[in-house]
Protein backbone atom coordinates (compact mmCIF):
# COMPACT_ATOMS: atom_id res chain seq x y z
CA UNK A 1 0.00 0.00 0.00
CA UNK A 2 0.90 3.64 0.10
CA UNK A 3 3.46 4.79 2.66
CA UNK A 4 2.11 6.50 5.73
CA UNK A 5 3.63 9.94 5.00
CA UNK A 6 2.68 12.80 7.31
CA UNK A 7 3.67 16.25 6.02
CA UNK A 8 5.29 18.41 8.65
CA UNK A 9 7.50 21.46 8.84
CA UNK A 10 11.27 20.96 8.92
CA UNK A 11 13.10 21.46 12.14
CA UNK A 12 14.32 24.83 13.32
CA UNK A 13 17.86 24.22 12.09
CA UNK A 14 16.68 23.24 8.62
CA UNK A 15 14.46 26.33 8.40
CA UNK A 16 17.43 28.55 9.27
CA UNK A 17 19.59 26.79 6.70
CA UNK A 18 17.01 27.02 3.90
CA UNK A 19 16.28 30.65 4.77
CA UNK A 20 19.93 31.73 4.59
CA UNK A 21 20.68 29.77 1.40
CA UNK A 22 17.50 30.93 -0.30
CA UNK A 23 18.09 34.59 0.60
CA UNK A 24 21.66 34.61 -0.71
CA UNK A 25 20.68 32.72 -3.86
CA UNK A 26 17.85 35.14 -4.57
CA UNK A 27 20.04 38.21 -4.06
CA UNK A 28 22.76 36.87 -6.37
CA UNK A 29 20.33 35.79 -9.10
CA UNK A 30 18.51 39.13 -9.01
CA UNK A 31 21.76 41.11 -9.16
CA UNK A 32 23.23 39.12 -12.06
CA UNK A 33 19.98 39.31 -14.02
CA UNK A 34 19.78 43.09 -13.58
CA UNK A 35 23.44 43.39 -14.47
CA UNK A 36 22.89 41.61 -17.80
CA UNK A 37 19.82 43.73 -18.50
CA UNK A 38 21.69 46.98 -17.83
CA UNK A 39 24.64 45.98 -20.01
CA UNK A 40 22.28 44.92 -22.81
CA UNK A 41 20.53 48.30 -22.58
CA UNK A 42 23.77 50.25 -22.92
CA UNK A 43 24.96 47.97 -25.71
CA UNK A 44 21.72 48.69 -27.58
CA UNK A 45 22.31 52.44 -27.23
CA UNK A 46 25.64 52.27 -29.03
CA UNK A 47 24.77 49.47 -31.46
CA UNK A 48 23.94 51.97 -34.22
CA UNK A 49 27.63 52.89 -34.41
CA UNK A 50 28.42 49.39 -35.65
CA UNK A 51 25.89 49.83 -38.49
CA UNK A 52 27.44 53.06 -39.78
CA UNK A 53 28.97 52.64 -43.25
CA UNK A 54 32.76 52.75 -43.55
CA UNK A 55 34.51 53.49 -46.81
CA UNK A 56 37.08 51.03 -48.11
CA UNK A 57 39.81 53.66 -47.78
CA UNK A 58 38.95 54.60 -44.19
CA UNK A 59 40.37 53.25 -40.95
CA UNK A 60 37.97 52.73 -38.05
CA UNK A 61 38.15 54.81 -34.93
CA UNK A 62 40.61 53.51 -32.34
CA UNK A 63 40.68 54.49 -28.69
CA UNK A 64 43.54 53.95 -26.26
CA UNK A 65 42.85 52.09 -23.02
CA UNK A 66 45.23 52.31 -20.07
CA UNK A 67 45.09 49.35 -17.71
CA UNK A 68 47.32 48.80 -14.69
CA UNK A 69 47.57 46.16 -11.99
CA UNK A 70 45.75 47.27 -8.84
CA UNK A 71 47.78 47.70 -5.65
CA UNK A 72 48.42 44.38 -3.99
CA UNK A 73 47.22 42.28 -6.94
CA UNK A 74 48.28 41.26 -10.44
CA UNK A 75 47.29 42.38 -13.90
CA UNK A 76 44.96 39.39 -14.27
CA UNK A 77 42.31 40.96 -12.03
CA UNK A 78 42.34 44.15 -14.12
CA UNK A 79 42.05 42.15 -17.34
CA UNK A 80 39.04 40.24 -16.01
CA UNK A 81 37.42 43.53 -14.97
CA UNK A 82 37.95 44.97 -18.45
CA UNK A 83 36.51 41.90 -20.19
CA UNK A 84 33.47 41.79 -17.90
CA UNK A 85 32.42 45.45 -17.74
CA UNK A 86 34.08 47.47 -20.52
CA UNK A 87 34.60 45.18 -23.49
CA UNK A 88 30.90 44.29 -24.11
CA UNK A 89 30.05 47.94 -24.83
CA UNK A 90 33.09 48.42 -27.06
CA UNK A 91 32.23 45.30 -29.03
CA UNK A 92 28.60 46.40 -29.43
CA UNK A 93 29.77 49.78 -30.76
CA UNK A 94 32.37 48.15 -33.06
CA UNK A 95 35.06 50.51 -31.73
CA UNK A 96 38.65 49.41 -32.16
CA UNK A 97 40.96 49.83 -29.18
CA UNK A 98 44.60 49.56 -28.18
CA UNK A 99 45.34 48.44 -24.60
CA UNK A 100 48.41 49.79 -22.78
CA UNK A 101 49.07 47.57 -19.78
CA UNK A 102 51.09 48.29 -16.68
CA UNK A 103 51.98 45.09 -14.88
CA UNK A 104 53.90 46.97 -12.20
CA UNK A 105 53.47 50.35 -10.55
CA UNK A 106 54.81 53.02 -12.89
CA UNK A 107 54.61 51.10 -16.18
CA UNK A 108 51.39 52.82 -17.28
CA UNK A 109 52.95 56.18 -16.44
CA UNK A 110 56.05 55.36 -18.48
CA UNK A 111 53.93 54.16 -21.40
CA UNK A 112 51.98 57.40 -21.54
CA UNK A 113 55.18 59.41 -21.12
CA UNK A 114 56.73 57.71 -24.14
CA UNK A 115 53.69 58.59 -26.24
CA UNK A 116 53.53 62.22 -25.15
CA UNK A 117 57.24 63.01 -25.28
CA UNK A 118 58.05 65.32 -28.17
CA UNK A 119 54.42 65.15 -29.33
CA UNK A 120 54.58 61.54 -30.49
CA UNK A 121 51.53 59.35 -31.06
CA UNK A 122 50.94 55.61 -31.07
CA UNK A 123 52.20 55.23 -34.64
CA UNK A 124 55.27 57.44 -34.53
CA UNK A 125 58.77 56.19 -35.13
CA UNK A 126 60.36 54.86 -38.30
CA UNK A 127 57.80 52.10 -38.79
CA UNK A 128 54.93 54.44 -38.03
CA UNK A 129 56.17 57.05 -40.51
CA UNK A 130 56.59 54.45 -43.24
CA UNK A 131 53.08 53.22 -42.54
CA UNK A 132 51.70 56.76 -42.82
CA UNK A 133 53.51 57.23 -46.15
CA UNK A 134 51.98 54.03 -47.53
CA UNK A 135 48.54 55.03 -46.31
CA UNK A 136 48.83 58.48 -47.87
CA UNK A 137 49.99 56.95 -51.16
CA UNK A 138 46.99 54.61 -51.22
CA UNK A 139 44.56 57.31 -50.13
CA UNK A 140 43.74 55.63 -46.81
CA UNK A 141 42.54 58.02 -44.14
CA UNK A 142 41.30 57.71 -40.59
CA UNK A 143 37.64 57.98 -39.75
CA UNK A 144 38.50 59.98 -36.61
CA UNK A 145 41.84 61.63 -35.91
CA UNK A 146 43.93 60.46 -32.97
CA UNK A 147 43.33 63.73 -31.10
CA UNK A 148 39.58 63.08 -31.15
CA UNK A 149 39.49 59.28 -30.78
CA UNK A 150 39.48 59.25 -27.00
CA UNK A 151 41.36 57.69 -24.11
CA UNK A 152 40.01 55.42 -21.37
CA UNK A 153 41.75 55.09 -18.02
CA UNK A 154 40.56 52.24 -15.80
CA UNK A 155 41.02 52.77 -12.08
CA UNK A 156 42.14 55.60 -9.85
CA UNK A 157 45.64 54.16 -9.55
CA UNK A 158 45.96 54.12 -13.35
CA UNK A 159 44.63 57.68 -13.55
CA UNK A 160 47.38 58.88 -11.21
CA UNK A 161 50.04 57.27 -13.40
CA UNK A 162 48.39 58.62 -16.56
CA UNK A 163 48.39 62.22 -15.31
CA UNK A 164 51.96 61.88 -14.09
CA UNK A 165 53.03 60.42 -17.44
CA UNK A 166 51.34 63.23 -19.39
CA UNK A 167 53.16 65.90 -17.37
CA UNK A 168 56.47 64.05 -17.47
CA UNK A 169 56.17 63.42 -21.22
CA UNK A 170 55.33 67.00 -22.19
CA UNK A 171 57.46 68.87 -19.65
CA UNK A 172 60.39 66.48 -19.20
CA UNK A 173 63.52 66.32 -21.38
CA UNK A 174 63.00 64.99 -24.90
CA UNK A 175 65.60 62.22 -24.51
CA UNK A 176 64.18 60.87 -21.24
CA UNK A 177 62.26 58.11 -22.98
CA UNK A 178 65.45 56.18 -23.84
CA UNK A 179 65.73 53.20 -21.52
CA UNK A 180 68.70 51.01 -20.71
CA UNK A 181 68.88 47.54 -22.20
CA UNK A 182 68.58 44.65 -19.71
CA UNK A 183 71.79 42.76 -18.93
CA UNK A 184 72.43 39.53 -20.87
CA UNK A 185 70.79 36.38 -19.61
CA UNK A 186 72.89 34.00 -17.60
CA UNK A 187 72.57 30.24 -17.85
CA UNK A 188 70.00 28.84 -15.42
CA UNK A 189 68.67 32.23 -14.40
CA UNK A 190 65.50 34.01 -15.61
CA UNK A 191 65.73 37.11 -17.77
CA UNK A 192 65.80 40.16 -15.47
CA UNK A 193 63.09 42.72 -16.12
CA UNK A 194 64.35 46.23 -16.87
CA UNK A 195 63.86 48.71 -14.09
CA UNK A 196 61.25 51.43 -14.54
CA UNK A 197 63.02 54.81 -14.81
CA UNK A 198 62.19 57.38 -12.19
CA UNK A 199 60.23 60.50 -13.22
CA UNK A 200 62.40 63.30 -14.57
CA UNK A 201 60.18 66.04 -13.18
CA UNK A 202 58.47 66.47 -9.83
CA UNK A 203 54.88 67.72 -9.42
CA UNK A 204 56.17 70.90 -7.76
CA UNK A 205 57.95 71.81 -11.02
CA UNK A 206 54.90 71.53 -13.30
CA UNK A 207 54.17 75.25 -13.17
CA UNK A 208 57.75 76.34 -13.92
CA UNK A 209 58.70 74.12 -16.88
CA UNK A 210 58.24 75.54 -20.41
CA UNK A 211 56.06 73.77 -22.94
CA UNK A 212 57.71 72.14 -25.98
CA UNK A 213 57.17 73.65 -29.45
CA UNK A 214 55.19 70.58 -30.53
CA UNK A 215 52.58 71.09 -27.79
CA UNK A 216 49.17 71.45 -29.53
CA UNK A 217 47.29 74.64 -28.74
CA UNK A 218 44.34 76.63 -29.95
CA UNK A 219 44.07 80.38 -29.83
CA UNK A 220 42.36 81.73 -26.70
CA UNK A 221 41.47 78.25 -25.41
CA UNK A 222 42.82 75.39 -23.36
CA UNK A 223 45.37 73.01 -24.89
CA UNK A 224 43.90 70.45 -27.23
CA UNK A 225 43.87 66.91 -25.80
CA UNK A 226 42.01 63.73 -26.53
CA UNK A 227 38.81 63.16 -24.50
CA UNK A 228 39.54 61.07 -21.43
CA UNK A 229 37.05 58.72 -19.75
CA UNK A 230 38.01 57.67 -16.22
CA UNK A 231 36.31 54.36 -15.39
CA UNK A 232 36.07 53.40 -11.70
CA UNK A 233 37.72 50.18 -10.61
CA UNK A 234 36.87 49.35 -6.99
CA UNK A 235 39.32 46.75 -5.73
CA UNK A 236 39.46 46.12 -2.00
CA UNK A 237 41.65 43.55 -0.28
CA UNK A 238 41.99 42.55 3.35
CA UNK A 239 39.89 40.84 6.00
CA UNK A 240 38.60 44.08 7.53
CA UNK A 241 37.04 45.07 4.21
CA UNK A 242 34.93 41.90 4.05
CA UNK A 243 31.58 43.69 4.70
CA UNK A 244 32.22 46.16 1.88
CA UNK A 245 33.32 43.35 -0.44
CA UNK A 246 30.12 41.40 0.29
CA UNK A 247 28.00 44.49 -0.38
CA UNK A 248 29.74 45.10 -3.70
CA UNK A 249 29.46 41.44 -4.67
CA UNK A 250 25.69 41.66 -4.24
CA UNK A 251 25.39 45.02 -6.06
CA UNK A 252 27.44 44.56 -9.21
CA UNK A 253 24.54 45.95 -11.25
CA UNK A 254 25.26 49.48 -10.01
CA UNK A 255 28.93 49.19 -10.98
CA UNK A 256 27.99 47.78 -14.40
CA UNK A 257 25.66 50.72 -15.00
CA UNK A 258 28.31 53.27 -14.07
CA UNK A 259 31.06 51.66 -16.15
CA UNK A 260 28.81 51.10 -19.16
CA UNK A 261 27.66 54.73 -19.02
CA UNK A 262 31.24 56.04 -19.10
CA UNK A 263 32.17 53.64 -21.91
CA UNK A 264 29.11 54.55 -23.97
CA UNK A 265 29.83 58.26 -23.52
CA UNK A 266 33.35 57.74 -24.89
CA UNK A 267 32.05 55.69 -27.83
CA UNK A 268 29.42 58.33 -28.67
CA UNK A 269 31.94 61.17 -28.37
CA UNK A 270 30.31 62.99 -25.45
CA UNK A 271 32.83 65.12 -23.57
CA UNK A 272 33.14 68.29 -21.54
CA UNK A 273 36.10 70.55 -20.77
CA UNK A 274 38.20 69.96 -17.68
CA UNK A 275 37.35 72.29 -14.83
CA UNK A 276 40.30 73.39 -12.72
N, C-alpha and C positions, 0 to 999 in steps of 0.2 A: 504494500500500500504506500501511500504518500508519507513522506517523513513528517513528523510532528514538529514543524518549525514555528516558533513563536517570535514575531518581530519585536525587537526592543531596541532602545537607544544604546549606542556604544558607551563605554565607560568614560569617566571624566578625563582620563589621560588620552584616550583616543580622540575625544572631541577637541581637546587642546591641540593635539597633533594635526588633525585635519583642518582646524581653523587657521593655524599658522601657515601650513603648506598651501592651503587654498588662497589665503590672502596674498602671500608673496607671489604665487603663480598668477593670480589675477592682475596684480600691479605690473608685473613684468610683461605679460601678454598685452595689456592695454597700452603700456608705454611703447613697446616695439611696433604695435599696429599703428599708433598715432605717428610715430617716427617715420614709418614708411609712407604714410599718407601725406605728411608734410613735405618730405623729399620729393614725392611724385608731383605735388602741387607746384613746387618751385621748378622742377624739371619741365613741367608743362609750360611755365611762363617763359622759359628761354628756348623752348623747342623750335620756335619759328626761326631762330638764327641758323639752325642746321638746314632749313629749307631754302635759305637765301641763295640765289644763283651765284656761282663763282666762275669767272672767265678762265679760260685755259692758260692764260699768261699771267694770272694773279696767284700770289701766295696767300694762304689763309692767315688770319690774325694769330699771333703767338704771344702769350703772356709768360712772364717769368715768375716762378714760384720759389720762394726761399723757405727751406725746411731745415730745422736743426734739431739735434737730440736734446730732449728736455733735461734739466738738471737732475742728476742721480739716475738716469736711465739711458738706454741706447737709442739709436736711430730707428730701430724696428718699431717702437711704439709710435713715433711720429709718422712713419710710413703707413701704419695701419689706420691711424687717425685720418690721414689724407685720403686714403682709399675709401674709407667708410663715409666721410662727411663731405668732402670737397669734390672728389673725382666724379660722382654721379651727375652733378650739375654741369661740370665742364664737358662731360661726354654728351649730355643732352643738348647742350648748346653748340656742339661740334667746334669747340675752341681748342686750338693747339696750345701746348704749354711746354716749357722747359724748366725742369726742376734743378735747383742748386741746393745741394745737401751739405750740411755741416755735421759731421759725425762727432766732432769734439768742439768744446767751447772756443769760439774765435774763428772757426773755419767759414761760417756764413759771412762774418764780417770781412774776412780776407777775400772771399769770393766777390762780394759786392765792391770792395775797394779796387780789385783788379779790373772790374768792368767800368768803374767811374774814373779811374786815373787817366788823365790826359784826354778825357772825353771819349773813351772807347766804348763800344757796344759789344753785344754778344758775338758778332760776326767780324770783329776787327782782327787785325793780324794779316800775315801774308796769305794764308788760306782764305780768310774772309774777304780780302780785297780781290783775290782772283775770282772768287765766287761771285762777287758783285759785278765784276767786269763781264763775266759770262752771262749773268742775268741781264745786264744792260744790253749786251749784244743781241740776245734773243728776245728782248722786249718784255722780259718778265718783271713785274712790279708787285709790290706788297699791297695787300688789301688795306691794311692799316699800318702806318709808320710805327717804328719802335717807340718813339716818344709818346704815342697815344695808345699803345697796346695795353699797358697796364702791368702792375706788379702786385703779387700777393705774398704777404708775409704771415706765416702761421706761427702763432705763439708770441707771448710777450718777450720771452728770452731771445727769440729770433729777431724781433723788432728792435731790441736794443743793439744787437750786432749789426743789423741793417743800417740803422741811423749812424752808428759809429763808423761803419765802412764807407757810407756816403761822404761823411765829413773828411775821413782820412784819405779817401780817393781823390776828392776835389781839391782839398787844401794841403795835402801832403806833398812831398817831393815826387817828381815824375818818375824817377828811377826806383821808387820804393817797392814796386811790385816784383822786382827780380828776387827770386828765392834761391837759396843755396841747394845744390844737388845733394841727395842723401849719400852717405858713405857707401863704399862697395860692400856687397853681401859676403859674409864669412861663411865658411862651410859649417853646416849644422846649426846655424843661428838664423832666426827670421829676419826679414828685411826691415831695418828700422824705418819708422815713419818720420818724415821731415818735420822739424819743429815749426810751429806757427809763429811767424815774425810778430814782434810786439808792435803796437801802433806807433806811428812816427809823429803823431800830434796828439796833445792832450786836450780834453774838452775845454779847459780854461783858455786855450789859444785859438778857439774857433773864431772869435770876434776880431782877432788881430791879423790873421793870415790873409794875404791877397788872393783873389780868385784867379784861376788860370785863364788865358785868352780863349780857350775852347769852351768855356762855361756858357751854356745857352741862356740867353736873356731876351726879354721883350721890352720894348720901350714903355716906361711908366707902369710897370707891372712886376709881379714876383717872378723869380726865375722859373723857366719852363722845366717841368719834370713829369715823368710818367705817373698816371694815377696809381695810388697805392691803396690796397685793401688789406687791413690788418684783421686777421681771423683769430678769434680767441682759441686757446688750446689749454683748457684746465687739466692739470696733471699733478695730482697730489700723491705723495708717498708718506709712509709712516703710520704707526699704529694709532697715534693720537688723532689722526685725521680720518679714522674709520667711519664715524657718523656722517661726515661730509661726503665721503666716497660712496656710502650707501645711498644717500640722498641723490647724488648725481647719477648713480647707476639706475635708479628708478625714475629719473626725469631726463633721459637722453633726448626726448622729443623737443624740449626747449633749446638744448644745445644745437640739435639738428636744424631747427628753425632759424636760429641766429647765424649759424655758419652758412646755410644755404642762402640766406638773404644777402650776406656780404658777397658771396660768390656770384650770385645772380646780378647784383649791382655792378660788379666788375665786368661780367660778360656783356651786360647791356650798355656799358659805358657811362653809368651814372657816377658823377664825382662832384666834389665841392672843394673850394680852396682851403688850404691849411690856415687855421686861425692861431696866431701866436698868443 
